[in-house]
Amino acid sequence: MSEPSTANFEIVHNVRATRFEARVEGWLCRCDYLLEDGVMQLLHTEVAPAVEGRGIAGRLVQAALDHARAHQLKVKPRCSYVRAYMQRHPQTQSLLA
């Protein structure tokens, strides 16, 4: 039996809820942010335990960072997962506030 594919899920920027989100097998996965004075504070990343370990959080964070770069925002990682992600991906360092 193979692992369910996560390549098919769509990441949505839910502006009203200030988060990037995806529904994977019915579970809401998200990366919450606060935008203030040109700085995107990445507050919290959450993936349901039922779908953990598939790279979903990384894709959510990357979507948030891509958005920040495209809109010339700086990033303040207040979430430990985001901090670790940015440390593992040196190309994101230029986004740091």
C-alpha positions as CSV (number, residue, x, y, z in Angstrom):
1,M,0.0,0.0,0.0
2,S,1.5,3.3,-1.0
3,E,1.4,6.6,0.8
4,P,-1.4,9.0,-0.2
5,S,-0.1,11.7,-2.5
6,T,0.0,15.3,-1.2
7,A,1.1,16.7,-4.5
8,N,-2.5,17.3,-5.5
9,F,-3.6,19.7,-2.8
10,E,-4.0,23.4,-3.5
11,I,-2.6,26.1,-1.2
12,V,-5.0,29.1,-0.9
13,H,-4.2,32.5,0.4
14,N,-7.1,33.3,2.7
15,V,-6.7,37.0,3.0
16,R,-9.7,37.4,5.3
17,A,-8.4,34.8,7.8
18,T,-4.8,36.1,7.3
19,R,-3.4,32.6,6.5
20,F,-2.2,30.3,3.8
21,E,-4.2,27.1,4.0
22,A,-4.8,23.8,2.3
23,R,-7.3,21.0,2.8
24,V,-5.6,17.6,2.8
25,E,-7.9,14.6,3.1
26,G,-10.5,16.9,4.6
27,W,-8.1,18.3,7.3
28,L,-7.4,22.1,7.4
29,C,-3.6,22.8,7.4
30,R,-2.5,26.4,7.8
31,C,0.2,29.0,8.2
32,D,-1.1,32.1,10.0
33,Y,0.4,35.5,9.7
34,L,0.0,39.1,10.8
35,L,0.8,41.9,8.4
36,E,2.0,45.2,9.9
37,D,4.1,48.0,8.5
38,G,5.4,45.9,5.6
39,V,6.4,43.0,7.8
40,M,4.7,39.7,7.6
41,Q,4.9,38.0,11.0
42,L,4.5,34.3,10.5
43,L,2.8,33.3,13.7
44,H,1.8,29.7,13.6
45,T,2.0,26.6,11.3
46,E,-0.4,23.8,11.9
47,V,-0.9,20.4,10.2
48,A,-3.3,17.8,11.5
49,P,-1.6,14.8,13.0
50,A,-3.4,12.6,10.5
51,V,-1.6,14.1,7.6
52,E,1.8,15.1,9.2
53,G,5.1,14.1,7.7
54,R,4.2,14.8,4.1
55,G,5.9,18.1,3.6
56,I,2.6,20.1,3.9
57,A,3.9,22.6,6.4
58,G,6.9,23.3,4.2
59,R,4.8,24.0,1.2
60,L,2.5,26.3,3.3
61,V,5.6,28.2,4.6
62,Q,7.1,28.4,1.1
63,A,3.8,29.9,-0.2
64,A,3.9,32.5,2.5
65,L,7.5,33.4,1.8
66,D,6.9,33.5,-2.0
67,H,4.0,35.9,-1.3
68,A,6.3,38.1,0.9
69,R,8.9,38.2,-1.8
70,A,6.4,39.0,-4.5
71,H,5.0,41.9,-2.5
72,Q,8.3,43.2,-1.2
73,L,7.5,42.3,2.4
74,K,10.0,41.5,5.1
75,V,9.4,38.4,7.3
76,K,9.5,38.0,11.0
77,P,9.3,34.2,11.9
78,R,7.6,34.0,15.2
79,C,6.7,30.3,14.7
80,S,9.5,27.8,15.6
81,Y,8.8,25.8,12.4
82,V,9.1,28.8,10.2
83,R,12.4,29.8,11.9
84,A,13.8,26.3,11.4
85,Y,12.5,26.2,7.8
86,M,14.3,29.5,7.0
87,Q,17.5,28.3,8.6
88,R,17.4,25.2,6.4
89,H,16.8,27.3,3.3
90,P,19.5,30.0,3.1
91,Q,17.8,31.6,0.0
92,T,15.1,32.9,2.4
93,Q,17.4,34.8,4.6
94,S,17.1,38.0,2.5
95,L,13.5,38.2,3.6
96,L,14.2,38.5,7.3
97,A,13.1,41.7,9.0
